Amino acid sequence: MSDTVTLPLGDALSLCETAATRLGASAELARSIAEAAVRAEAEGQPAVGLAHYIDYLDSLRDGRIDGRAEPAITRPAPALILSDARGGAAHPGFDRAFDDLVATARNFGLALFVQKNAYTCGALGQFAARLAEAGLVGLAATNGPALIAGSGGTKPVYCTNPLAFAAPVEDGPPLLIDQSSSATAFVNIRQAAREGRPIPEGWAVDAEGSPTTDPNEAMKGALLAFGGVRGANIALMVEVLAAGLSGANWSLDAHSISEGSENPGSGLFVLAIAPALLDPDFSRRLAAQLDRLSADYGVHIPGPAKARARQAAERDGMTVSRPIYERIAGASR
Protein backbone atom coordinates (compact mmCIF):
# COMPACT_ATOMS: atom_id res chain seq x y z
CA MET A 1 0.00 0.00 0.00
CA SER A 2 1.29 3.44 -0.91
CA ASP A 3 2.30 5.83 1.86
CA THR A 4 0.39 8.61 0.09
CA VAL A 5 -3.05 9.26 -1.36
CA THR A 6 -3.77 11.52 -4.34
CA LEU A 7 -7.10 13.30 -4.22
CA PRO A 8 -8.88 15.61 -6.66
CA LEU A 9 -9.47 18.92 -4.91
CA GLY A 10 -13.22 18.44 -4.98
CA ASP A 11 -12.90 15.07 -3.25
CA ALA A 12 -10.55 16.51 -0.62
CA LEU A 13 -13.00 19.32 0.07
CA SER A 14 -15.93 16.90 0.42
CA LEU A 15 -13.92 14.63 2.70
CA CYS A 16 -12.96 17.51 5.00
CA GLU A 17 -16.46 18.98 5.05
CA THR A 18 -18.03 15.63 5.92
CA ALA A 19 -15.56 15.04 8.73
CA ALA A 20 -16.27 18.43 10.30
CA THR A 21 -20.02 18.00 9.92
CA ARG A 22 -19.89 14.60 11.62
CA LEU A 23 -18.14 16.27 14.56
CA GLY A 24 -20.89 18.85 14.99
CA ALA A 25 -19.92 21.69 12.65
CA SER A 26 -22.61 23.59 10.80
CA ALA A 27 -22.54 23.34 7.02
CA GLU A 28 -21.23 26.91 6.83
CA LEU A 29 -18.37 26.35 9.27
CA ALA A 30 -17.45 22.98 7.73
CA ARG A 31 -17.27 24.48 4.25
CA SER A 32 -15.31 27.50 5.45
CA ILE A 33 -12.54 25.64 7.28
CA ALA A 34 -12.37 22.90 4.65
CA GLU A 35 -11.84 25.40 1.84
CA ALA A 36 -9.05 27.10 3.78
CA ALA A 37 -7.25 23.85 4.58
CA VAL A 38 -7.55 22.42 1.07
CA ARG A 39 -6.34 25.66 -0.47
CA ALA A 40 -3.30 25.71 1.83
CA GLU A 41 -2.49 22.10 0.97
CA ALA A 42 -2.93 22.75 -2.75
CA GLU A 43 -0.62 25.77 -2.55
CA GLY A 44 2.20 23.72 -1.08
CA GLN A 45 1.69 24.57 2.60
CA PRO A 46 1.08 21.14 4.15
CA ALA A 47 1.91 22.29 7.69
CA VAL A 48 -1.21 24.49 7.65
CA GLY A 49 -3.13 22.29 5.22
CA LEU A 50 -4.69 18.91 5.93
CA ALA A 51 -2.28 18.11 8.77
CA HIS A 52 -3.51 21.25 10.56
CA TYR A 53 -7.10 20.39 9.65
CA ILE A 54 -6.82 17.51 12.10
CA ASP A 55 -6.36 20.15 14.82
CA TYR A 56 -9.69 21.65 13.74
CA LEU A 57 -11.38 18.26 13.90
CA ASP A 58 -9.93 17.50 17.33
CA SER A 59 -11.00 20.93 18.54
CA LEU A 60 -14.55 20.44 17.25
CA ARG A 61 -14.71 17.15 19.13
CA ASP A 62 -13.25 18.59 22.35
CA GLY A 63 -15.17 21.87 22.34
CA ARG A 64 -12.36 24.31 21.54
CA ILE A 65 -14.35 25.20 18.42
CA ASP A 66 -18.09 25.69 18.80
CA GLY A 67 -19.32 24.11 15.58
CA ARG A 68 -22.65 25.91 15.80
CA ALA A 69 -21.33 29.37 16.62
CA GLU A 70 -22.88 32.18 14.60
CA PRO A 71 -20.50 35.12 14.10
CA ALA A 72 -21.99 38.45 15.13
CA ILE A 73 -21.01 41.15 12.64
CA THR A 74 -21.49 44.85 13.33
CA ARG A 75 -20.50 48.13 11.64
CA PRO A 76 -19.07 50.55 14.26
CA ALA A 77 -18.31 53.07 11.48
CA PRO A 78 -18.84 53.19 7.70
CA ALA A 79 -15.43 51.66 6.88
CA LEU A 80 -15.15 49.34 9.90
CA ILE A 81 -16.45 45.77 10.17
CA LEU A 82 -16.28 44.07 13.58
CA SER A 83 -16.90 40.35 13.96
CA ASP A 84 -17.33 38.35 17.15
CA ALA A 85 -16.69 34.70 16.24
CA ARG A 86 -18.37 33.63 19.50
CA GLY A 87 -16.04 30.70 20.04
CA GLY A 88 -16.18 29.38 16.50
CA ALA A 89 -13.52 29.26 13.79
CA ALA A 90 -11.92 32.37 12.32
CA HIS A 91 -13.07 31.79 8.74
CA PRO A 92 -16.91 32.04 8.73
CA GLY A 93 -16.98 35.64 9.97
CA PHE A 94 -14.50 36.75 7.32
CA ASP A 95 -16.33 34.79 4.63
CA ARG A 96 -19.63 36.43 5.59
CA ALA A 97 -18.09 39.90 5.57
CA PHE A 98 -15.88 39.47 2.49
CA ASP A 99 -18.16 40.95 -0.18
CA ASP A 100 -19.03 43.86 2.12
CA LEU A 101 -15.34 44.42 2.90
CA VAL A 102 -14.46 44.55 -0.81
CA ALA A 103 -17.36 46.87 -1.67
CA THR A 104 -16.58 49.17 1.25
CA ALA A 105 -12.91 49.42 0.28
CA ARG A 106 -13.83 50.25 -3.31
CA ASN A 107 -16.23 52.92 -2.08
CA PHE A 108 -14.14 54.56 0.65
CA GLY A 109 -10.65 53.66 -0.58
CA LEU A 110 -10.04 51.39 2.39
CA ALA A 111 -11.93 49.20 4.83
CA LEU A 112 -10.98 47.32 7.99
CA PHE A 113 -12.20 43.94 9.25
CA VAL A 114 -11.36 42.94 12.82
CA GLN A 115 -12.49 39.85 14.71
CA LYS A 116 -12.30 38.45 18.24
CA ASN A 117 -13.14 35.21 20.07
CA ALA A 118 -12.03 32.82 17.33
CA TYR A 119 -9.97 29.68 16.92
CA THR A 120 -6.65 30.34 15.18
CA CYS A 121 -6.87 30.81 11.42
CA GLY A 122 -4.17 28.57 9.90
CA ALA A 123 -2.76 30.00 6.67
CA LEU A 124 -3.04 33.75 7.19
CA GLY A 125 -1.92 34.62 3.66
CA GLN A 126 -5.26 33.50 2.22
CA PHE A 127 -7.05 36.41 3.87
CA ALA A 128 -4.83 38.94 2.13
CA ALA A 129 -4.61 36.96 -1.13
CA ARG A 130 -8.37 36.85 -1.57
CA LEU A 131 -8.45 40.64 -1.42
CA ALA A 132 -5.66 40.88 -4.00
CA GLU A 133 -7.62 38.52 -6.27
CA ALA A 134 -10.43 41.08 -6.02
CA GLY A 135 -8.08 43.89 -7.08
CA LEU A 136 -7.30 45.22 -3.59
CA VAL A 137 -4.18 45.44 -1.49
CA GLY A 138 -4.55 43.37 1.67
CA LEU A 139 -2.71 43.42 4.99
CA ALA A 140 -3.56 40.80 7.62
CA ALA A 141 -2.36 40.03 11.14
CA THR A 142 -3.45 37.47 13.73
CA ASN A 143 -2.50 36.15 17.16
CA GLY A 144 -3.10 33.07 19.28
CA PRO A 145 -1.71 31.28 22.36
CA ALA A 146 1.70 32.45 23.60
CA LEU A 147 4.57 30.56 21.95
CA ILE A 148 7.47 32.95 21.37
CA ALA A 149 9.61 34.97 23.72
CA GLY A 150 9.52 38.75 23.72
CA SER A 151 12.54 41.01 23.34
CA GLY A 152 14.93 40.36 26.23
CA GLY A 153 12.83 37.51 27.64
CA THR A 154 12.87 33.70 27.55
CA LYS A 155 9.22 32.95 28.40
CA PRO A 156 6.50 32.76 25.73
CA VAL A 157 4.43 35.96 25.59
CA TYR A 158 3.30 36.18 21.94
CA CYS A 159 1.95 33.69 19.45
CA THR A 160 3.93 33.25 16.22
CA ASN A 161 1.92 36.35 15.25
CA PRO A 162 2.16 36.22 11.46
CA LEU A 163 1.79 39.15 9.12
CA ALA A 164 0.57 38.76 5.54
CA PHE A 165 0.54 41.21 2.63
CA ALA A 166 -0.88 40.80 -0.87
CA ALA A 167 -1.24 43.06 -3.89
CA PRO A 168 -2.80 42.57 -7.35
CA VAL A 169 -0.46 42.10 -10.30
CA GLU A 170 -1.73 42.67 -13.83
CA ASP A 171 -2.01 39.44 -15.85
CA GLY A 172 -0.49 37.37 -13.08
CA PRO A 173 -0.94 35.93 -9.59
CA PRO A 174 -0.84 38.35 -6.66
CA LEU A 175 2.30 39.31 -4.83
CA LEU A 176 1.89 37.44 -1.53
CA ILE A 177 4.11 37.72 1.53
CA ASP A 178 3.09 35.56 4.50
CA GLN A 179 5.52 35.09 7.36
CA SER A 180 5.46 34.53 11.08
CA SER A 181 7.24 36.70 13.63
CA SER A 182 9.05 33.60 14.90
CA ALA A 183 12.11 32.01 13.35
CA THR A 184 9.83 29.14 12.31
CA ALA A 185 6.20 28.13 12.64
CA PHE A 186 5.15 26.13 15.69
CA VAL A 187 3.82 23.36 13.44
CA ASN A 188 7.38 22.78 12.18
CA ILE A 189 8.61 22.28 15.75
CA ARG A 190 5.77 19.87 16.43
CA GLN A 191 6.43 17.94 13.21
CA ALA A 192 10.11 17.59 14.09
CA ALA A 193 9.13 16.18 17.48
CA ARG A 194 6.82 13.65 15.85
CA GLU A 195 9.55 12.57 13.46
CA GLY A 196 12.24 12.43 16.14
CA ARG A 197 14.64 14.84 14.42
CA PRO A 198 16.44 17.88 15.81
CA ILE A 199 15.60 21.48 14.97
CA PRO A 200 18.15 24.09 13.86
CA GLU A 201 19.87 26.31 16.39
CA GLY A 202 18.19 29.67 16.83
CA TRP A 203 14.64 28.37 16.60
CA ALA A 204 13.85 27.94 20.29
CA VAL A 205 14.91 27.83 23.93
CA ASP A 206 13.99 25.24 26.55
CA ALA A 207 12.03 25.80 29.76
CA GLU A 208 15.16 27.14 31.45
CA GLY A 209 15.76 29.68 28.69
CA SER A 210 18.74 27.84 27.21
CA PRO A 211 19.12 27.35 23.44
CA THR A 212 17.95 23.90 22.32
CA THR A 213 17.82 21.75 19.21
CA ASP A 214 15.45 19.25 20.85
CA PRO A 215 11.89 19.95 19.58
CA ASN A 216 10.34 18.35 22.66
CA GLU A 217 12.26 20.70 24.93
CA ALA A 218 11.42 23.59 22.63
CA MET A 219 7.71 22.94 23.09
CA LYS A 220 8.23 23.17 26.86
CA GLY A 221 10.09 26.45 26.44
CA ALA A 222 9.64 29.20 23.86
CA LEU A 223 10.15 29.83 20.19
CA LEU A 224 12.46 32.68 19.23
CA ALA A 225 11.55 35.65 17.07
CA PHE A 226 13.30 36.02 13.72
CA GLY A 227 15.95 38.72 13.70
CA GLY A 228 16.03 39.06 17.47
CA VAL A 229 14.65 42.37 18.74
CA ARG A 230 13.23 43.36 15.34
CA GLY A 231 11.15 40.20 15.01
CA ALA A 232 9.95 40.47 18.60
CA ASN A 233 8.87 44.06 17.96
CA ILE A 234 6.89 42.93 14.90
CA ALA A 235 5.22 40.28 17.06
CA LEU A 236 4.21 43.00 19.52
CA MET A 237 2.88 45.16 16.69
CA VAL A 238 0.81 42.24 15.39
CA GLU A 239 -0.45 41.60 18.91
CA VAL A 240 -1.76 45.15 19.17
CA LEU A 241 -3.39 45.06 15.72
CA ALA A 242 -4.98 41.62 16.05
CA ALA A 243 -5.84 41.39 19.74
CA GLY A 244 -5.72 44.97 20.95
CA LEU A 245 -7.97 46.59 18.36
CA SER A 246 -10.47 43.72 18.23
CA GLY A 247 -10.82 43.08 21.96
CA ALA A 248 -9.55 39.51 21.53
CA ASN A 249 -7.48 37.65 24.09
CA TRP A 250 -3.87 38.72 24.37
CA SER A 251 -1.63 35.78 23.54
CA LEU A 252 -0.74 35.42 27.23
CA ASP A 253 -4.44 34.90 27.98
CA ALA A 254 -5.32 32.73 24.96
CA HIS A 255 -6.16 29.09 25.61
CA SER A 256 -4.36 26.21 23.91
CA ILE A 257 -5.40 25.12 20.42
CA SER A 258 -4.71 21.46 21.24
CA GLU A 259 -5.66 20.92 24.89
CA GLY A 260 -8.67 21.58 27.08
CA SER A 261 -12.12 22.70 25.99
CA GLU A 262 -11.72 26.49 25.82
CA ASN A 263 -11.56 28.46 22.59
CA PRO A 264 -8.29 30.44 22.35
CA GLY A 265 -10.27 33.62 21.67
CA SER A 266 -7.74 34.89 19.15
CA GLY A 267 -7.99 38.04 17.05
CA LEU A 268 -7.76 38.86 13.35
CA PHE A 269 -6.99 42.16 11.60
CA VAL A 270 -7.50 42.56 7.84
CA LEU A 271 -7.03 45.89 6.08
CA ALA A 272 -8.28 46.27 2.49
CA ILE A 273 -7.05 49.15 0.29
CA ALA A 274 -8.31 50.08 -3.18
CA PRO A 275 -5.10 50.97 -5.09
CA ALA A 276 -6.91 51.98 -8.27
CA LEU A 277 -8.35 55.01 -6.45
CA LEU A 278 -4.80 56.21 -5.79
CA ASP A 279 -3.15 55.09 -9.03
CA PRO A 280 -5.32 53.53 -11.77
CA ASP A 281 -2.13 52.03 -13.25
CA PHE A 282 -1.05 50.35 -9.99
CA SER A 283 -1.32 46.68 -10.95
CA ARG A 284 0.44 47.21 -14.30
CA ARG A 285 3.26 49.19 -12.70
CA LEU A 286 3.65 46.56 -9.99
CA ALA A 287 3.80 43.79 -12.60
CA ALA A 288 6.56 45.64 -14.46
CA GLN A 289 8.50 46.30 -11.26
CA LEU A 290 8.31 42.68 -10.13
CA ASP A 291 9.44 41.51 -13.57
CA ARG A 292 12.41 43.89 -13.37
CA LEU A 293 13.35 42.75 -9.88
CA SER A 294 13.17 39.11 -10.89
CA ALA A 295 14.74 39.25 -14.36
CA ASP A 296 17.42 41.87 -13.83
CA TYR A 297 18.30 41.45 -10.15
CA GLY A 298 17.50 37.82 -9.36
CA VAL A 299 14.96 38.70 -6.66
CA HIS A 300 12.60 35.94 -5.57
CA ILE A 301 9.02 37.17 -5.84
CA PRO A 302 6.70 35.48 -3.29
CA GLY A 303 3.27 34.45 -4.51
CA PRO A 304 3.63 32.93 -8.00
CA ALA A 305 4.92 29.59 -6.68
CA LYS A 306 1.76 29.12 -4.60
CA ALA A 307 -0.39 29.95 -7.62
CA ARG A 308 1.47 27.42 -9.78
CA ALA A 309 1.14 24.74 -7.10
CA ARG A 310 -2.60 25.35 -6.86
CA GLN A 311 -3.00 25.17 -10.64
CA ALA A 312 -1.14 21.85 -10.68
CA ALA A 313 -3.30 20.51 -7.86
CA GLU A 314 -6.46 21.58 -9.67
CA ARG A 315 -5.23 19.68 -12.72
CA ASP A 316 -3.62 16.60 -11.15
CA GLY A 317 -5.03 16.44 -7.64
CA MET A 318 -2.96 16.75 -4.48
CA THR A 319 -0.92 14.11 -2.73
CA VAL A 320 -1.17 13.77 1.04
CA SER A 321 0.29 11.27 3.47
CA ARG A 322 -1.87 8.23 4.08
CA PRO A 323 -1.92 8.66 7.90
CA ILE A 324 -3.33 12.19 7.52
CA TYR A 325 -5.87 10.97 4.97
CA GLU A 326 -6.91 8.11 7.24
CA ARG A 327 -7.38 10.43 10.23
CA ILE A 328 -9.71 12.70 8.28
CA ALA A 329 -11.46 9.82 6.53
CA GLY A 330 -11.99 8.10 9.87
CA ALA A 331 -13.68 11.21 11.26
CA SER A 332 -15.93 11.41 8.20
CA ARG A 333 -17.34 7.91 8.72
N, C-alpha and C positions, 0 to 999 in steps of 0.2 A: 504494500500500500504506500502511495506517495505521501511524503511529509507535508505536502501543500495541496491546496484546493484552488482551482481557478473558477471564478464566478463572474457571470455578466453583471454589470452594475445594477440592473433592475432586480436580479435575483438577490444580490447582496442587500439591497435596500429592503426588499420584502422580508428577507430573513431577519434583519435587524428590527424592523417594525413589529413583526409578529412576536419576537422575543420580548420586546418592551411591553407590548399590549398584554401578553400573558402574565407579566409581572405587575399589572395594574395601571399601566400608563394609558392616558386617554389617546385617542387616535391622533389628535393634534400634536401632543408631546412626543409620541412614538415616531411620527413622521419627521418632526423637527430634529430630534437628536440623531435619528438614523441618517438623514440627509447629510448632516454635518460630519458624522463619522465616516460615511462612505466617501464623501468628497475628500476628506483628509487622506484616507487610504489610497484613493485613486490618484491623488496628487503627489504620492510618494512620501507621505508622512505617517508611517505605520505606528509610531509611538503614540500619536493622538488620533489614530484611526480605529480599526476594529479592536485592537488590543485595549485601547482606552474605553471602548464601548462596553467592555465587560465591567469596568468600574461603574458605568451608568446602570447596567443591569443589576449588579450587586447592590447599588444604592437604592434602586427602586424596591428591591426585595427587602432591604433592611430599614427603609424609611428615611434615608438621607435625601431622597428626592420624593416629593409628593407627586405621584403620577396623575393626580386629578386637580392639581393646583391651577387656578385660573389667574393669569397675570392681570394686575390692575393697572391700567394705563391712563395717565392724566396729562394735561397740558398746562403747566404752571405759567407759561408765557407763550406767545405765538411761535417762537422758534425752539421751544424746549419740549421734549417728550420725556416723561418720567414713568418708569415701569417698576412695579413691585411684583417680583416673581412669586412671592408668597410661598417660598419653600420648594418651588419646582425647579426645572432646568433653566439655563440661561437663554436658550434658543427661542422658545415660543413667544416671549415678549418682544424680542427683536423682530421675529418673523411677522408678528401682527402689526408692528409699527413701521415696517420697512417702507411700504409704499408711501405712507404719510411722511416719513423722514426724507425720502427722495423728493417728494413734491414740495415740502417745506423748504428744503435747501435750494431748490430751483427757483422758488418764489422769493425767498429772503436773501439768498446768497450763501447762507449756511444754516445748519440746524444741528441740534445736539440731542442725543439719546443717552439717558443714564438709567441704570437699573440696580436694584438692591435685592437682597434676600434670595439669591439664586445659587444653585450648584455651579461649580466651575465650568468654563465654557469650552475646554479642549483647544482646538486649533483657532487661535484668535484671529489669524490673518484672514479668515473667511469673512469676518464682519466688515473689514475694510475693503476686501476684494470685491464683494458684492456691490458696494457703492461705486467702485471704479468701473465695474461692468455696466453700471447705469450712467456713466459719464461724470461721476463726482470724484473728488479727492476724499479719501477716508482716513481717519486717524482713530485707532482703538487702543484701549488700555483696560486691563482687568487685574483683580487680585484674588486671593484665596488664602488657605491656611498658611501660617508662617513656616517657611522652609529655609530662607537664606539669612545670613548674618548681615547686620547693618554696618555702616562705616565705623571701624574701631572696635567692633564687638565680635563675639564668637557664638552667641546664642541666636537662634532663628527669630526674626522679627517681621520679615516680609515674606510674601509668597514669591515665586519666581517672577511675578509681576511683569508679564510681557507687554511689549508695545508693538503695534502693527501700523503700517502706513501703506496706502495703495493709491495709485493715480492712473487715469485712463491714458492709453497710448494709441494713437491713430493707427488703424489697420494691424493691430497686434494685441497680445495679452497685456494686462495691466502690469505696471511696475508694482511689485509687492515685497515689502520688507516686513518680516515677522520674526522677532527675536526676544528672548527672555532677558531679564536683568541679571540672571545667574550665569555662571560660566557654562552650565549645561542645564537641560531640563530635568526635573525630578524623575520623570519616567525613564530617563536613560540610566540614572543611578539604580532605580528599582530593577530594570532589566538586567543590568550587570550583576546585581545580587542574585537574581534568579538563575543566571547562567554561570555563576561562580567565577567570574573574572574580575580583575582589579579595574579601578578607574584611574584616569590620569591624575597626576599631581596638580593641585590648584583648583580642583573641583569642589572640595569639601574639607571640613574639619570634623573630628569626632566629638563626643560628648564633653571631653575635657578641653576642647578648643585647639587640639593639636592637628596638624595636617595629616590626612589619611588617604590611602589608596584602596581601602577596604570599603566596598559599597554598603555593607551591613553596618559598619561603624559610622559611615557617613549619614545613614538614615537615622541614627541615634543622635547625631550632632547637627550640623548645619551646612547647607550649600554655601558657596562663596559667590559673590557678585563678580561679573566680568569686569576687568579693568580696575579692580580695587575700589577706591573711593568714588570714582566716576560712575561705575555701575551701580553701586549702592545708592548714590544720589538719584539715579534714574529710577531705581526701585521705589524710593521714597516719593518721587514725583508721581509715579504711576499710582501709588497707594492713595495719594491725595485726590487724584483725578477719579479713580475708580471707586474707592470706598468713601473718601471724604465728601465729595460732591453729591453722591447718591444717597448717603445715609446707610450704606452697607456696613457689615462688620469690618473693622480693621483686621489685618491678617493675624495679629496677636489674639484676637477674639474669635476668629473663624474656626468652626469645628472641622474635624478631619473629613476628607472625602472617601476614606476607606474603612473607618471604624465608627462604631456607635450608631445612633439613629437620628442625629441632629444634622440639619442642612447647614453647610458652611456659611450661608448668608453672604456670599461674595458679591462684589460690585462690578459693573461694566460701564465703560465710558466710550461712546462712539460719536465722533464729530464728522459731519458731512459738509463739504464745501463745493459750491458750484463754480468751477474754474472758468467756464465759458462766459460768466458775467464779468469777470476781471480781464480775461484775454480770450476772445473767441478762437484764437489760433493755438490755444494751450496744448491740446493733445498732439497736434502736428509738430509743434516745436519740441515737445518732450520726446516724441519718437525720433526726430532728427538728432537731438542731443544724446539720447541713449545709443543710437547707432554710432555716433562719433566716438563716444566713450568706449564702446565695445570694439569697434573696428580699428580705431587709430591708437587707442591707449591700453587695450587689453583688459578693460574693466569688466568684471562679472556683473551682469545685470540680474538682480533677483526677480523672479516672477515667471519668465518664459518657461523655465524647466518644469515648474508645477503644471503649467498649461499643457505642455507637451505630454507629460505623464498622464494627465486626465484624458487627453484625446486618445492616447494609446489604450487606456483602460476602457474607454467607451467603445473602442473598436475591438479589442481582444479580450476584455474582461480583466479582472485583477486577481493576483495570486496572493493568497494568505496562508499562514501556517495552519496545518490541520488541527492542532490543539485549540487554537483560537476559534476556528470554524466550529469545532465540536462543542465548545463552551456556549457559543451563541445558538447553535442549532439545538443543543440540549434544552436551553431556556425557552426555545420557540415551540417545543413539543409538549 
